[in-house]
Amino acid sequence: MKFPRINIRRKKPDTTGTASQPQPAENTTEFMPHEDNGEELPVGNSDTPKNPTPTTEQQMGNVEAEAVNTAPDAIPVISERISLNAVFGCIWRNKWKYVLPLLATGVFVSWIALSIPRYYSVTVMLAPEYNIPSSGISNAIGGLAGSLGINVGSGASTDAIVPMFYPDLIGSTDFLVPLFDVQVTTKDGKFKGRYADYLTKMQKHPWWEEELNKLKNRIAPPPTSEPRAADEPINPFALTFAEDALMRGIKGSISCTVDKKTDVITLTTKSQDPLVAALIADTVRQRLQDFIIDYRTQKARGDLAHVRKLCEDAHADYLKKQHEYAKFVDANQDLVLETFKAKERDLEDEMQLAFNAYSQLLSRVQSAEAKVQERTPVFTTLQNASVPVKHEGPKRVLMVLASLIAAFIVTTIVLISRDKHVRW
């Protein structure tokens, strides 16, 4: 006996709260009461596909799952941030591969650092004091700027060379060429002579610099010039090739900086001998002071020389008039004629005028001397030159450490890029 099929519909809970809303047909299930296998045969809508097409997100998830299944041991280094565990793991697995690169780098950089000769540095600090007359407005502006930490004292000066131009002054040819003849002595006493001879004979250079200079001389030989005589002075207007190279070397070993707020002048000299560095620093300081004093007092000294010349001429004229008057009086003491008396009075008046002119010029000489003294700047030495006891450079330990760190980083990047257990 066959039983008819009974269609049983399973209703989903009503989420909208409306009881009259129909249920979808895909929840319909066929149930045969005469079959005791306990299986439910779903009877869905005929239009619903059995194997729905996966979405884009599902496809990407499947690809990632397949990639993980194909390389289960690969650890990503960079996902959203760097994985330090993966980096440290790669370093630990390849720790023996760091020995050769680090050892080769350390030996090579040590060789380079030892080839660079040591040099010493000496620093001198000066504080110039100017006595420049200024108006009341300038004083008010200077006081206001001083309260803000700004120095406008040099800006009120009418000088063409202000402290900001001192570095350019020291780097000029006219300032550097006279340094050739400075007498220097090395600390060990092996050399004593001109600074130019010391730089030519006693200066050490790295081996690659010497080889490079030889190569340059072979490719482009330097121009030849006639040697100067021993007593012939060097003309800064026409230097030879060797003198120009020597001047550039001196220029590179001397530096000058000026603080814009305080006008403090800082002079720094470098040399391979500590005593030579100190001697050159003190010489540069002295010559810079002399140049500034000569420049600032140039006009006042010119006026003083002119007034002194006039005063000397006036004094000579006064002595001449005095001699003529005395000679005439001695020769005509007993004469009572008015002609001789008038002549005597004329000579006396001329002598008196000459004396008055001489007295006025003598006062002007004293005033000009005071003006020269007023225009002469005073330098306060904040730090004198002293022989250094420790070299300034090269920093060989820092060079080796920096090169080892760089070699370690480069080796780590190469090993991570080649490691099969690490993926990016």
Backbone hydrogen bonds, N-H to C=O, Kabsch-Sander energy under -0.5 kcal/mol:
donor,donor_aa,acceptor,acceptor_aa,energy
6,I,31,F,-1.2
7,N,5,R,-0.5
8,I,6,I,-0.6
8,I,29,T,-1.9
9,R,7,N,-0.5
10,R,27,N,-1.1
11,K,9,R,-0.6
15,T,13,P,-0.7
19,A,17,G,-0.6
21,Q,18,T,-0.8
27,N,24,P,-0.9
28,T,25,A,-1.5
29,T,8,I,-2.0
30,E,41,L,-1.6
31,F,6,I,-1.7
35,E,32,M,-1.2
36,D,34,H,-0.5
41,L,30,E,-1.0
41,L,39,E,-0.5
43,V,28,T,-1.1
44,G,42,P,-0.6
48,T,45,N,-1.1
59,Q,55,T,-1.9
60,M,56,T,-2.3
61,G,57,E,-2.1
62,N,58,Q,-2.1
63,V,59,Q,-2.1
64,E,60,M,-2.2
65,A,61,G,-2.2
66,E,62,N,-2.3
67,A,63,V,-2.3
68,V,64,E,-2.4
69,N,65,A,-2.2
70,T,66,E,-2.1
71,A,67,A,-1.9
74,A,71,A,-0.9
75,I,421,H,-2.4
77,V,423,R,-2.9
79,S,77,V,-0.5
79,S,81,R,-1.4
83,S,77,V,-3.2
84,L,82,I,-0.9
87,V,83,S,-1.6
88,F,84,L,-3.1
89,G,85,N,-2.3
90,C,86,A,-2.2
91,I,87,V,-2.4
92,W,88,F,-2.5
93,R,89,G,-2.1
94,N,90,C,-1.7
95,K,92,W,-1.0
97,K,94,N,-1.2
98,Y,95,K,-1.2
99,V,96,W,-0.8
102,L,98,Y,-2.0
103,L,99,V,-2.5
104,A,100,L,-2.5
105,T,101,P,-2.4
106,G,102,L,-2.6
107,V,103,L,-2.2
108,F,104,A,-2.3
109,V,105,T,-2.7
110,S,106,G,-1.9
111,W,107,V,-2.0
112,I,108,F,-2.1
113,A,109,V,-2.9
114,L,110,S,-2.4
115,S,111,W,-1.0
116,I,112,I,-0.8
116,I,113,A,-0.7
119,Y,393,G,-2.3
120,Y,271,S,-3.8
122,V,269,T,-2.3
124,V,267,L,-3.1
125,M,383,Q,-1.5
126,L,265,I,-3.0
127,A,380,T,-2.0
129,E,378,V,-2.7
130,Y,128,P,-0.5
132,I,130,Y,-0.5
139,N,135,S,-1.9
140,A,136,G,-2.2
141,I,137,I,-2.6
142,G,138,S,-2.8
143,G,139,N,-2.4
144,L,140,A,-2.2
145,A,141,I,-2.6
146,G,142,G,-2.3
147,S,143,G,-1.6
148,L,144,L,-0.8
148,L,145,A,-0.5
149,G,146,G,-1.2
150,I,145,A,-2.9
152,V,150,I,-0.6
156,A,152,V,-1.0
157,S,154,S,-0.9
162,V,160,A,-0.8
165,F,162,V,-2.3
166,Y,163,P,-1.4
169,L,165,F,-2.0
170,I,166,Y,-2.5
171,G,167,P,-1.6
172,S,169,L,-1.3
176,L,172,S,-1.7
177,V,173,T,-2.5
179,L,176,L,-1.3
180,F,177,V,-1.9
181,D,178,P,-0.9
182,V,179,L,-1.4
184,V,182,V,-0.5
184,V,193,G,-3.0
186,T,191,F,-1.9
189,G,186,T,-0.9
193,G,184,V,-2.1
195,Y,182,V,-1.6
196,A,180,F,-1.9
198,Y,194,R,-1.9
199,L,195,Y,-2.2
200,T,196,A,-1.6
201,K,197,D,-2.6
202,M,198,Y,-2.0
203,Q,198,Y,-0.7
210,E,206,P,-1.8
211,E,207,W,-2.3
212,L,208,W,-2.2
213,N,209,E,-2.2
214,K,210,E,-2.1
215,L,211,E,-2.2
216,K,212,L,-2.4
217,N,213,N,-2.3
218,R,214,K,-1.7
219,I,215,L,-2.3
220,A,216,K,-3.2
232,E,229,A,-0.9
238,A,235,N,-1.1
244,D,240,T,-2.4
245,A,241,F,-2.1
246,L,242,A,-2.2
247,M,243,E,-2.4
248,R,244,D,-2.1
249,G,245,A,-1.8
250,I,246,L,-2.0
251,K,247,M,-2.3
252,G,248,R,-1.9
253,S,249,G,-0.9
253,S,250,I,-0.5
254,I,250,I,-0.6
254,I,251,K,-0.7
255,S,268,T,-2.5
257,T,266,T,-2.1
259,D,264,V,-2.1
263,D,259,D,-2.2
265,I,126,L,-2.7
266,T,257,T,-2.9
267,L,124,V,-3.5
267,L,265,I,-0.5
268,T,255,S,-2.4
269,T,122,V,-2.3
270,K,253,S,-1.8
271,S,120,Y,-2.1
277,A,273,D,-2.0
278,A,274,P,-1.9
279,L,275,L,-2.4
280,I,276,V,-2.5
281,A,277,A,-2.0
282,D,278,A,-2.2
283,T,279,L,-2.1
284,V,280,I,-2.7
285,R,281,A,-2.1
286,Q,282,D,-2.2
287,R,283,T,-2.6
288,L,284,V,-2.2
289,Q,285,R,-2.2
290,D,286,Q,-2.5
291,F,287,R,-2.4
292,I,288,L,-2.4
293,I,289,Q,-2.7
294,D,290,D,-2.8
295,Y,291,F,-2.5
296,R,292,I,-2.6
297,T,293,I,-1.8
298,Q,295,Y,-0.9
301,R,297,T,-2.7
302,G,298,Q,-2.0
303,D,299,K,-2.5
304,L,300,A,-2.3
305,A,301,R,-2.4
306,H,302,G,-2.1
307,V,303,D,-2.5
308,R,304,L,-2.4
309,K,305,A,-2.0
310,L,306,H,-2.2
311,C,307,V,-2.6
312,E,308,R,-2.5
313,D,309,K,-2.2
314,A,310,L,-2.6
315,H,311,C,-2.4
316,A,312,E,-2.2
317,D,313,D,-2.5
318,Y,314,A,-2.4
319,L,315,H,-2.4
320,K,316,A,-2.0
321,K,317,D,-2.4
322,Q,318,Y,-2.7
323,H,319,L,-2.3
324,E,320,K,-2.2
325,Y,321,K,-2.5
326,A,322,Q,-2.5
327,K,323,H,-2.3
328,F,324,E,-2.3
329,V,325,Y,-2.4
330,D,326,A,-2.3
331,A,327,K,-1.6
332,N,328,F,-1.2
333,Q,330,D,-0.5
341,K,337,L,-1.7
342,A,338,E,-2.9
343,K,339,T,-2.0
344,E,340,F,-2.3
345,R,341,K,-2.4
346,D,342,A,-2.4
347,L,343,K,-2.3
348,E,344,E,-2.2
349,D,345,R,-2.5
350,E,346,D,-2.5
351,M,347,L,-2.1
352,Q,348,E,-2.1
353,L,349,D,-2.7
354,A,350,E,-2.3
355,F,351,M,-2.0
356,N,352,Q,-2.4
357,A,353,L,-2.5
358,Y,354,A,-2.2
359,S,355,F,-2.4
360,Q,356,N,-2.3
361,L,357,A,-2.4
362,L,358,Y,-2.1
363,S,359,S,-1.7
364,R,360,Q,-2.0
365,V,361,L,-2.2
366,Q,362,L,-1.8
367,S,363,S,-2.0
368,A,364,R,-2.6
369,E,365,V,-2.4
370,A,366,Q,-1.8
371,K,367,S,-1.9
372,V,368,A,-2.3
373,Q,369,E,-2.0
374,E,370,A,-1.9
375,R,371,K,-2.3
376,T,372,V,-1.1
378,V,129,E,-1.9
380,T,127,A,-2.2
381,T,379,F,-0.6
382,L,125,M,-1.7
382,L,380,T,-0.8
383,Q,125,M,-1.6
392,E,119,Y,-2.1
393,G,119,Y,-1.5
396,R,394,P,-1.7
399,M,395,K,-2.1
400,V,396,R,-2.2
401,L,397,V,-2.6
402,A,398,L,-2.6
403,S,399,M,-2.1
404,L,400,V,-2.4
405,I,401,L,-2.3
406,A,402,A,-2.2
407,A,403,S,-2.5
408,F,404,L,-2.3
409,I,405,I,-2.2
410,V,406,A,-2.4
411,T,407,A,-2.4
412,T,408,F,-2.2
413,I,409,I,-2.1
414,V,410,V,-2.1
415,L,411,T,-2.5
416,I,412,T,-2.4
417,S,413,I,-2.0
418,R,414,V,-1.1
419,D,415,L,-1.0
422,V,419,D,-0.8
423,R,75,I,-2.0
